Amino acid sequence: MSFVPTPHEHSDKQRLKLLVLCQLFYPELVSTGQTLTELCEELVSLGVEVKVLCGPPTILGRNSELPKCIEHKGIRIRRVWGTRFPKLNLLGRITNQITFALSVFFYLLFHRPNRPILVLTNPPFLAAICALLRVIKIGPPYIYLIFDVYPDTAVHLGLLKGQGFVAKVWDRLNAFIFRHSSAIVVIGRCMEEVIQQKARKFGLSLDGALHCIHVWCDDRFIKSQLDLENPLVDRFGIRNKFVVGYFGNMGRFHDMETIMEAARILKENRDIIFLFVGEGHKKQWMIDYARQNGLENCRFHTYVDRKDLGFLMSLADVGLVSLLQGQQGLSVPSKTFGLMAAGVPVIAVMPSTSEIARIMHEEHCGTVIKPGSKKGLANSILEFYNDRRKSNAMGKNGVNAIVTEYSLHKASRRYRDLIMDVCNLNG
């Protein structure tokens, strides 16, 4: 690993600089917005000068106006124009992504930033702009951070045909992005295998360019709240209940059907409450399902403020994360690491080859249930409910795993070193 000076040892000329392209960012602290805000805050503390180019909020504060330029904890944030249709509307979401990408293109074209770029798969075609500008010799080097693999995710959800025109063009666009990137980052070993396979399909070698860096959570902030009186207990009406927590996106590629079926199986146990906090494509279906089946053991709430994140995670006696069959390697639920940091054992409803399932087995901090196994999930919840010693032991294992392998600080240092490598490589 290269030696990197502390922030006080950097001269202005030596200081690492980074431009982050991300549609969602502070103060919209949901999904990638929260994850990238945490990363950028930590990079600043490690001596990196960070600028962010993001879009207008599409979930929180959608009807309010925010300043075009703000500074947050040393991060300089510039918000470019884009439409602000509700994120849960598919057509509106695509329109938001296209308008944001166009704004980014013109910004990069006319401002010509002289610092490396970290670009995300949000929107999924955003990195193509960086590749195009790189080809015509007016764009800086870029690091491509893959949170979700497209078009594969859309194909598995039935939104695109696997051998259709759009999917084929999209795959070729991926190859174009890979070819001109200085580095590619994936967030799980299963995703690394998928990207390697895609590259081989187009005759590309990613040796030395592909990096696997785990997802993160602000584990220190979560831990700071664990011993405090939790204000959310009475707000959500769950005092003296065994809480099965699902916190985050209830999206198209999450196996919410199996979770709701397990809630139906366990509805006669008045001590067990299923607490869902977040939003997503399937949330309304879940609310309707609970109403139709008389599931008084299900509670639904929207996102909490970032300052309450530690309180939220610690509400759960056991936490749930999920992926549909076929989504392994295409996405990695980041909420898992927040649960682990809070000392909460995890039940992963997902294929055994997924990154989170591997972590559950390696760190002994939870258990894995096959997607669709509603009885298996219900029985697993009952095991944790009846065996608090097992639950506590797995929770402690999760905390230890965060400290030793999956902390925000450790991930941020790897990104900092990667940024330095890209700067050195490109002079």
HELIX and SHEET records of a PDB file:
HELIX    1   1 PRO A    7  GLU A    9  5                                   3    
HELIX    2   2 THR A   32  SER A   45  1                                  14    
HELIX    3   3 LEU A   90  HIS A  111  1                                  22    
HELIX    4   4 ALA A  127  VAL A  135  1                                   9    
HELIX    5   5 ASP A  152  HIS A  156  1                                   5    
HELIX    6   6 PHE A  165  HIS A  180  1                                  16    
HELIX    7   7 ARG A  189  LYS A  201  1                                  13    
HELIX    8   8 ASP A  219  SER A  224  1                                   6    
HELIX    9   9 LEU A  232  ARG A  235  1                                   4    
HELIX   10  10 MET A  256  ILE A  265  1                                  10    
HELIX   11  11 LYS A  283  GLN A  292  1                                  10    
HELIX   12  12 ARG A  306  ASP A  308  5                                   3    
HELIX   13  13 LEU A  309  LEU A  315  1                                   7    
HELIX   14  14 LYS A  335  ALA A  341  1                                   7    
HELIX   15  15 GLU A  355  GLU A  363  1                                   9    
HELIX   16  16 LYS A  374  ASN A  386  1                                  13    
HELIX   17  17 ARG A  388  THR A  404  1                                  17    
HELIX   18  18 LEU A  408  LEU A  425  1                                  18    
SHEET    1   A 8 CYS A  69  HIS A  72  0                                        
SHEET    2   A 8 ILE A  75  ARG A  79 -1                                        
SHEET    3   A 8 GLU A  49  CYS A  54  1                                        
SHEET    4   A 8 LYS A  17  LEU A  21  1                                        
SHEET    5   A 8 ILE A 117  LEU A 120  1                                        
SHEET    6   A 8 TYR A 142  ILE A 146  1                                        
SHEET    7   A 8 ALA A 183  VAL A 186  1                                        
SHEET    8   A 8 LEU A 210  CYS A 212  1                                        
SHEET    1   B 6 CYS A 298  HIS A 301  0                                        
SHEET    2   B 6 ILE A 272  VAL A 277  1                                        
SHEET    3   B 6 PHE A 242  PHE A 247  1                                        
SHEET    4   B 6 VAL A 318  SER A 322  1                                        
SHEET    5   B 6 VAL A 346  VAL A 349  1                                        
SHEET    6   B 6 GLY A 366  ILE A 369  1                                        
END                                                                             
